[in-house]
Amino acid sequence: MLPHPTLATHYSTPEAKPEFVNQLFDKGAKHYDGVVDWGFLRSGASYRRRTLRQHGLRPGDHLLDVACGTGLVAVEAAKILGTAENITCLDPSAGMLDIARSKLAANFVQARAEKIPLADNSFDFLTMGYALRHVTSLEETFLEYRRVLKPGGKLLILEVTKPAGRVGGFLFRLYFGRIYPFLTRLFTRSDDARNMMRYYWETMDACVPPALVLQALTAAGLTAVQRKVIGGLFSEYTAIKA
Ligand SMILES: C[S@@+](CC[C@H](N)C(=O)[O-])C[C@H]1O[C@@H](n2cnc3c(N)ncnc32)[C@H](O)[C@@H]1O
């Protein structure tokens, strides 16, 4: 299952999506941290750290941060773990990985969530922050997550999800669809940064409903599959490898 239908204005077939997404993040990488910092009212670091702690990340854990991007999740995880040496950061974008490498001494892997070049049963905890929409198959991705987690290991997927109500939906569309891309262009003077945030919105708008994500996690053989919603907007999907 695709996380959203093919967005024909950007790429013509599902096979062409990875290359398009890769270029988008390579070009937007140097703007990413600044843009998400003010775009989420400077709450990103504390939210990521609090959420990791609440969901049980603890010192000694081996963590795989999939779609690490510039390292925003991994940097907060390292504060909890007390070190980055047990963190593996995975992302297909060389541009995003370069920035992450400059922030922490973790292990870095250039690869995609659908095909993780790491051994079975390797990690206690797996995170994916704001990137589920970019994979080409939910099933393949979740099977890989199950494979690389140790028995008893936990996964945590963070997402921004379109609110269900009419007023929430309207405000969501107004902010992420219009205001955020406009301000991104204004502040960065970069079309690449604006395109990245416009695509961010389009994929959130087109994303499959949370029930299908939960269904795909369960179908991959994961247990204790749950979704916690914060402020009607932030989804925290969790599951355990039995
Ligand atoms: C919006 S950024 C999220 C970065 C970071 N996790 C955070 O919390 O801000 C999305 C990231 O997903 C990565 N990505 C895109 N396609 C991917 C795939 N198939 N597998 C893993 N990561 C992917 C992009 O390169 C980009 O770095």
The ligand as an SDF file (V2000), in Angstrom:
LIG
                    3D

 27 29  0  0  0  0  0  0  0  0999 V2000
   10.6990   15.7100    6.7750 C   0  0  0  0  0  0  0  0  0  0  0  0
   12.2770   14.9150    6.8450 S   0  0  0  0  0  0  0  0  0  0  0  0
   12.2560   14.2760    8.5050 C   0  0  0  0  0  0  0  0  0  0  0  0
   13.5870   14.3970    9.2040 C   0  0  0  0  0  0  0  0  0  0  0  0
   13.6130   14.0480   10.6920 C   0  0  0  0  0  0  0  0  0  0  0  0
   13.2540   12.6680   10.9410 N   0  0  0  0  0  0  0  0  0  0  0  0
   12.7670   14.9580   11.5530 C   0  0  0  0  0  0  0  0  0  0  0  0
   12.2210   14.4910   12.5480 O   0  0  0  0  0  0  0  0  0  0  0  0
   12.6770   16.1530   11.2690 O   0  0  0  0  0  0  0  0  0  0  0  0
   11.9580   13.4840    5.8800 C   0  0  0  0  0  0  0  0  0  0  0  0
   13.1830   12.6140    5.6390 C   0  0  0  0  0  0  0  0  0  0  0  0
   12.7590   11.3710    5.0720 O   0  0  0  0  0  0  0  0  0  0  0  0
   13.7730   10.9440    4.2060 C   0  0  0  0  0  0  0  0  0  0  0  0
   13.2370    9.9150    3.3030 N   0  0  0  0  0  0  0  0  0  0  0  0
   12.6030   10.0810    2.1340 C   0  0  0  0  0  0  0  0  0  0  0  0
   12.2780    8.8880    1.5970 N   0  0  0  0  0  0  0  0  0  0  0  0
   12.6870    7.9480    2.4820 C   0  0  0  0  0  0  0  0  0  0  0  0
   12.6450    6.5250    2.4940 C   0  0  0  0  0  0  0  0  0  0  0  0
   12.0760    5.8410    1.5120 N   0  0  0  0  0  0  0  0  0  0  0  0
   13.1910    5.8860    3.5440 N   0  0  0  0  0  0  0  0  0  0  0  0
   13.7670    6.5760    4.5580 C   0  0  0  0  0  0  0  0  0  0  0  0
   13.8380    7.9240    4.5940 N   0  0  0  0  0  0  0  0  0  0  0  0
   13.2980    8.6040    3.5650 C   0  0  0  0  0  0  0  0  0  0  0  0
   14.1940   12.2230    3.4990 C   0  0  0  0  0  0  0  0  0  0  0  0
   15.4470   12.1060    2.8570 O   0  0  0  0  0  0  0  0  0  0  0  0
   14.1860   13.2130    4.6450 C   0  0  0  0  0  0  0  0  0  0  0  0
   15.4400   13.3140    5.2480 O   0  0  0  0  0  0  0  0  0  0  0  0
  1  2  1  0
  2  3  1  0
  2 10  1  0
  3  4  1  0
  4  5  1  0
  5  6  1  0
  5  7  1  0
  7  8  2  0
  7  9  1  0
 10 11  1  0
 11 12  1  0
 11 26  1  0
 12 13  1  0
 13 14  1  0
 13 24  1  0
 14 15  1  0
 14 23  1  0
 15 16  2  0
 16 17  1  0
 17 18  1  0
 17 23  2  0
 18 19  1  0
 18 20  2  0
 20 21  1  0
 21 22  2  0
 22 23  1  0
 24 25  1  0
 24 26  1  0
 26 27  1  0
M  CHG  2   2   1   9  -1
M  END
$$$$
